[in-house]
Amino acid sequence: MVTSVTDQNAETGKKEPGRIEFNFPLLTIRTKMFSGVFDKLGSLRLSHLIGSIALIIVPIVAAIGLYLLCSSLIALLWTPGVGEAVGEISPTSYLLLPGINPLLPIVYGWLAIICAIAVHEGAHGIIAKNRGLNVKSSGLLFFLIIPIGAFVDVDEDEIAKAKAKDSLRVMAAGVAGNVVVAVACLLALLVILNGLTPVVNGVYVSTVVEGMPAEAAGLLPEDIFVSINDMPIANFDEMEAFLNTTSAGDTIQVTVARGTDWQEQYSTSVTLTESTETAGKAVMGVLVGNLATEERLMFYRNPTLETLSIYLVPPALRPSLVPFSDPLIPFYTHELGTQWHVYANIFFWLWFVNINVAVFNALPIYPLDGGRIFNIALKSALGKKVSEKTITRITAIVTAAIIWLFAMIVLIPYIISYIL
C-alpha cells in the first residue's frame, strides 16, 4: 500500500505532489526546501568549473574501477592463495550495508553511507541548477524509521533534451562530489595518524604457557617485553637473537610493561628451560609477537601508489595492521584526547564509502551514472552514424560484461573453496 500526504495550493486550488510516501518498508520524504540552496550554489562560477572538472574525473575513476576489477579477477584465477583467502570472507562483505556486511560498523557505516548519498545527490542538484535544469524535488529515504539516503529528483525530460555536455556534467557531478569528499577525508585521516604517538613498543606476550618458567616468574598475557638484561628489546628478532646466545639453566633479567596504558613496569628473573620441540634451544614459555607500533604508523603515514590499497582495508579485516582498529587503539595516544580513534574511524569510513560509491557509480553500468554518461557520450560521438538502437545495444553489452566481471570475482573464491 502506498500512502501520501499532499498540500493544497491556496491560490490555484491545485494539489502539489505528495511530500510523504510510504511503500513498506520504505518511507520517502519529498521537499522543495533545498531548492534555494541548489539555486544559490548552482549560480556560483565555481559550480560551472566543478561541472567541467567532473567530466575529467569520471573517466579516470571509471578506468581505475575497471583496472581493479580486471586485476582482481586475474589474481583470483592465477593465484590460488588469493582465492582461498577471499573465500573465507562472507559473501555479504561485498554489500555496502551496515548490519549485513560484517566488516562495516553500524554507526560509522550508516553515517558514511548517508553522507555519501547526500553528497552524490546534492552535487547532481547543484550542477543541474547551474546548467538551467529543473530540480523537481529532493528529500530523504528511510527504511522504516532508519535514514538510509537522500535523493534529488532532476527533471528527466529536460536532461534528455539538454545539450550533451550539460547532461554529462549533471551525471558526472555525483561521482566528482564523492571523490572530493573522499580525498578530503583521507587527508584528514592522515593528519590524525601523523599526530599519533606510540604508548609503548616491544614484544607482545599473547600467551604464557602453564607450568613453564615465565609463569613461575610472574609474567602475564598482554605484558610487553621492553628489555632483557637491561638491553632494550624493540622486536621479536632482537629478542630471538639474544635467546639464541643462552642455554637452558641460564637466568635472565626481564622487564615488561603492563597495567593501564602500560605505565607500570615489572622486572623479574626467569630461569630458562630447554624447548620440548627443538633440542638445545632455551625458552621461557611464552608465545609472543611484534607490537611494531612505530612501524605500523610509518606504513600509514607515507602513502604511495603501491601502498594506497591499504587505505581500502577495513580495520576489522586486518586488525593487527590498522592503528585505529579496536585491538590497537590502547597502544597509541593523541593530542585530540582519548577519543582520537572516533575521529580516525569517522574519516576512514567517510573516505572508504565515498570512494567506493564514486568508483561503482563511475563504471559504465546502465542505469548508473557511469552507464548513462557512456550512453550519452556514444550518442554525441557517433551522432547519426549509427542508430539509437545500436547505441542501446552497445551500452547493454558493456553493462553485461562488467556485471559478469563482478559475478566472477564474487563466485570464483567460493568455487575454489568448494573444490578444495
KAPE-V910160 format. One record per backbone hydrogen bond with DSSP energy under -1.0 kcal/mol. CO is the residue of the C=O (numbers start at 0). NH is the residue of the N-H. E is the energy in kcal/mol with one decimal. If there is no record, write none. Layout:
CO;NH;E, CO;NH;E
This chain:
2;21;-1.8, 4;18;-2.7, 6;15;-2.3, 8;12;-2.3, 13;8;-2.3, 18;29;-4.0, 19;4;-1.0, 20;27;-3.4, 21;2;-1.2, 22;25;-2.5, 24;143;-2.8, 25;22;-2.8, 26;141;-3.1, 27;20;-3.0, 28;139;-1.7, 30;137;-2.4, 31;34;-1.7, 33;37;-2.5, 34;38;-2.8, 35;39;-2.6, 36;40;-2.8, 37;41;-2.7, 38;42;-1.3, 40;43;-1.1, 44;48;-2.0, 45;49;-2.9, 46;50;-2.4, 47;51;-1.7, 48;52;-2.6, 49;53;-2.4, 52;55;-1.3, 52;56;-2.2, 53;57;-2.3, 55;59;-1.2, 56;60;-2.8, 57;61;-3.0, 58;62;-2.3, 59;63;-2.3, 60;64;-2.5, 61;65;-2.6, 62;66;-2.4, 63;67;-2.5, 64;68;-2.2, 65;69;-2.6, 66;70;-2.9, 67;71;-2.1, 68;72;-2.2, 69;73;-2.4, 70;74;-2.4, 71;75;-2.2, 72;76;-2.0, 73;77;-2.7, 74;78;-2.0, 78;81;-1.3, 78;82;-1.3, 79;83;-2.3, 80;84;-2.1, 81;85;-2.7, 82;86;-2.1, 85;88;-1.8, 89;92;-2.1, 90;93;-1.6, 91;94;-1.5, 94;96;-1.8, 96;99;-1.8, 96;100;-3.0, 100;103;-1.4, 104;108;-2.0, 105;109;-2.5, 106;110;-2.2, 107;111;-2.4, 108;112;-2.5, 109;113;-2.7, 110;114;-2.0, 111;115;-2.8, 112;116;-2.6, 113;117;-2.4, 114;118;-2.7, 115;119;-2.5, 116;120;-2.9, 117;121;-2.6, 118;122;-2.3, 119;123;-1.4, 120;124;-2.1, 121;125;-2.4, 122;126;-2.2, 123;127;-2.2, 124;128;-2.1, 125;129;-2.0, 126;130;-1.8, 127;132;-3.2, 128;131;-1.5, 133;154;-2.9, 136;152;-3.3, 137;30;-3.1, 138;150;-1.8, 139;28;-2.6, 140;147;-2.9, 140;148;-1.2, 141;26;-2.6, 142;145;-2.4, 145;142;-3.5, 148;140;-2.6, 150;138;-2.0, 151;153;-1.1, 152;135;-2.1, 154;158;-1.8, 155;159;-2.3, 156;160;-1.6, 157;161;-1.4, 162;166;-2.4, 163;167;-2.8, 164;168;-2.1, 165;169;-2.0, 166;170;-2.4, 167;171;-2.5, 168;172;-1.4, 171;175;-2.2, 172;176;-2.7, 173;177;-2.0, 174;178;-2.3, 175;179;-2.5, 176;180;-2.2, 177;181;-2.6, 178;182;-2.6, 179;183;-2.2, 180;184;-2.4, 181;185;-2.2, 182;186;-2.3, 183;187;-1.9, 184;188;-2.3, 185;189;-2.3, 186;190;-2.0, 187;191;-2.0, 188;192;-2.6, 189;193;-2.2, 191;194;-1.1, 192;195;-1.2, 196;332;-2.1, 201;290;-2.0, 202;224;-2.7, 203;288;-1.8, 204;221;-3.5, 206;286;-2.7, 208;211;-1.6, 211;215;-1.6, 212;216;-1.9, 213;218;-2.3, 214;217;-1.2, 219;222;-1.8, 222;204;-2.9, 223;256;-2.5, 224;202;-1.7, 225;232;-2.3, 226;254;-2.4, 227;230;-1.8, 230;227;-2.2, 234;238;-1.7, 235;239;-3.2, 236;240;-2.4, 237;241;-1.8, 238;242;-2.4, 239;243;-2.0, 241;244;-1.9, 242;245;-1.6, 246;249;-2.1, 249;271;-3.0, 251;269;-2.8, 252;228;-4.0, 253;267;-2.3, 254;225;-2.7, 254;226;-1.5, 255;265;-2.9, 256;223;-1.6, 257;263;-2.0, 258;261;-2.3, 259;262;-1.8, 263;257;-2.9, 265;255;-2.8, 267;253;-2.8, 269;251;-2.7, 271;248;-2.1, 272;282;-3.2, 277;280;-1.8, 280;274;-3.1, 282;272;-2.8, 283;213;-2.8, 284;208;-2.3, 286;205;-2.5, 286;206;-1.6, 288;203;-2.6, 291;295;-2.1, 292;296;-1.6, 293;297;-2.4, 294;298;-2.0, 295;299;-1.8, 296;300;-2.8, 303;307;-1.1, 306;309;-1.8, 307;310;-1.6, 308;311;-1.9, 309;312;-1.3, 313;316;-1.7, 313;317;-1.2, 317;320;-2.0, 317;321;-1.8, 321;324;-2.0, 324;328;-1.4, 327;330;-1.7, 328;331;-1.7, 330;198;-3.1, 332;196;-2.3, 333;336;-1.8, 336;339;-1.4, 338;341;-1.2, 338;342;-1.2, 339;343;-2.2, 340;344;-2.5, 341;345;-2.3, 342;346;-2.5, 343;347;-2.3, 344;348;-2.7, 345;349;-2.2, 346;350;-2.3, 347;351;-3.3, 348;352;-2.6, 349;353;-2.0, 350;354;-2.4, 351;355;-1.8, 352;356;-2.8, 353;357;-2.3, 354;358;-2.5, 355;359;-2.5, 356;360;-2.3, 357;361;-1.5, 358;362;-1.0, 360;369;-3.0, 362;364;-3.1, 364;367;-1.9, 364;370;-1.0, 367;371;-2.4, 368;372;-2.8, 369;373;-2.4, 370;374;-2.2, 371;375;-2.7, 372;376;-2.8, 373;377;-2.1, 374;378;-2.1, 375;379;-2.4, 376;380;-2.7, 377;381;-3.0, 378;382;-1.6, 381;384;-2.7, 386;390;-1.8, 387;391;-2.3, 388;392;-1.9, 389;393;-2.5, 390;394;-2.5, 391;395;-2.2, 392;396;-2.5, 393;397;-2.5, 394;398;-2.3, 395;399;-2.5, 396;400;-2.3, 397;401;-2.0, 398;402;-2.2, 399;403;-2.2, 400;404;-1.8, 401;405;-2.3, 402;406;-2.5, 403;407;-2.5, 404;408;-2.3, 405;409;-2.1, 406;410;-2.7, 407;411;-2.6, 410;414;-2.0, 411;415;-2.8, 412;416;-2.3, 413;417;-2.0, 414;418;-2.4, 415;419;-2.6
